[in-house]
Amino acid sequence: MRLPQAAKAVAEYPNLPAIKGTAAAARLRQLVAAANAGSLDDQMRALAIYHSRVMQSRGQVSWLNVGSDGTIKVHARTVSLPKPESRPPGSWHNNYYLPQFRNFVNGLRGAGA
C-alpha cells in the first residue's frame, strides 16, 4: 500500500499556520485517515464517505457509493478503461483524486499546481 506512505509525508500539513483550524486542514486530516485505513477496501470506503460528505456540504449528490456488500455504484458518466498493455502495471486510471490531492499538497508547499 503506497497511500499510507503518502499520508505520512503530509500528516503534519494540517498544522501549518496558514491552514491550521481551517476546512482545508480538516479535509486533509480526513484524507490522511482514509489513506491510513487498514485495507484497500477500508481505504475505498473511507474515500467514498469523504467524497459523500464533501458533495453534501456543497449541496450536491456524490457520484459514487459503496454498498455494504462492497458493490460500487457510480452515478456519473464513465469511460472504458484503457487496455492493460497500454498502461504501466499497477497504474491508477481514475484521473481525479490522486492528481487533485497532489495539487492540494503542492499548493500548501507554495508550488504551482
C-alpha positions in Angstrom: 0.0 0.0 0.0 1.5 3.3 -1.1 -1.2 5.5 0.3 0.0 5.3 4.0 3.5 6.3 2.8 1.9 9.4 1.0 -0.1 10.1 4.1 2.9 10.1 6.3 4.6 12.6 4.1 1.7 15.1 4.6 0.5 14.2 8.0 1.7 17.4 9.7 0.5 19.7 7.0 -2.9 20.4 8.8 -0.8 22.1 11.5 0.8 24.6 9.1 0.0 28.1 10.4 -1.5 29.0 7.0 -4.3 26.4 7.2 -4.5 25.3 10.9 -8.1 25.3 12.0 -9.5 25.6 8.5 -11.8 23.4 6.5 -8.8 22.6 4.3 -6.9 21.2 7.3 -9.9 19.2 8.4 -10.3 17.7 5.0 -6.6 16.9 4.8 -6.9 15.1 8.1 -9.8 13.1 6.7 -7.8 12.1 3.6 -4.8 11.1 5.7 -7.1 8.9 7.8 -8.5 7.4 4.7 -5.0 6.7 3.4 -4.1 5.0 6.7 -7.2 2.8 6.7 -6.3 -0.9 7.3 -7.0 -2.4 3.9 -7.7 -1.3 0.4 -11.4 -2.0 1.0 -11.3 0.2 4.1 -9.4 2.9 2.1 -12.0 2.9 -0.7 -14.9 3.1 1.8 -13.3 5.9 3.7 -12.6 7.8 0.5 -16.2 7.3 -0.7 -17.5 8.6 2.7 -15.2 11.6 2.5 -16.4 12.3 -1.0 -20.0 12.0 0.0 -19.5 14.4 2.9 -17.8 17.0 0.6 -20.5 16.7 -2.0 -23.2 17.0 0.7 -21.5 20.2 2.1 -21.8 21.6 -1.5 -25.4 20.7 -1.7 -24.7 18.1 -4.4 -25.1 14.3 -4.7 -22.0 12.1 -4.5 -21.1 10.4 -7.7 -20.4 7.1 -6.2 -21.5 4.9 -3.3 -20.0 1.7 -1.8 -22.7 -0.7 -0.6 -22.4 -2.9 2.5 -21.6 -5.8 0.2 -18.8 -3.9 -1.5 -20.7 -3.1 -4.6 -19.6 0.3 -6.1 -22.4 2.2 -7.7 -21.2 5.1 -10.0 -23.7 7.9 -10.5 -21.7 9.6 -13.3 -20.7 9.1 -16.8 -17.8 6.7 -17.1 -15.3 5.9 -19.8 -13.9 2.5 -20.7 -10.6 1.5 -19.1 -7.6 1.5 -21.4 -6.3 -1.9 -22.3 -3.8 -3.2 -19.7 -1.0 -3.4 -22.1 -1.3 0.3 -22.9 -0.5 1.4 -19.3 2.1 0.5 -16.6 1.2 -2.4 -14.3 -0.5 -1.1 -11.1 -1.2 2.3 -12.5 -4.2 4.3 -11.3 -6.7 5.1 -14.1 -9.0 7.4 -12.2 -7.7 10.9 -13.0 -9.3 12.9 -10.3 -8.5 12.3 -6.6 -4.8 11.5 -6.7 -3.8 14.4 -9.0 -6.1 16.7 -7.1 -4.6 15.6 -3.8 -1.1 16.2 -5.3 -2.2 19.7 -6.4 -3.5 20.4 -2.9 -0.2 19.4 -1.3 1.8 21.4 -3.8 -0.4 24.4 -3.1 0.4 24.0 0.6 4.1 23.9 -0.2 3.7 27.1 -2.2 4.3 25.4 -5.5 2.2 25.7 -8.6 -0.4 23.1 -9.4 
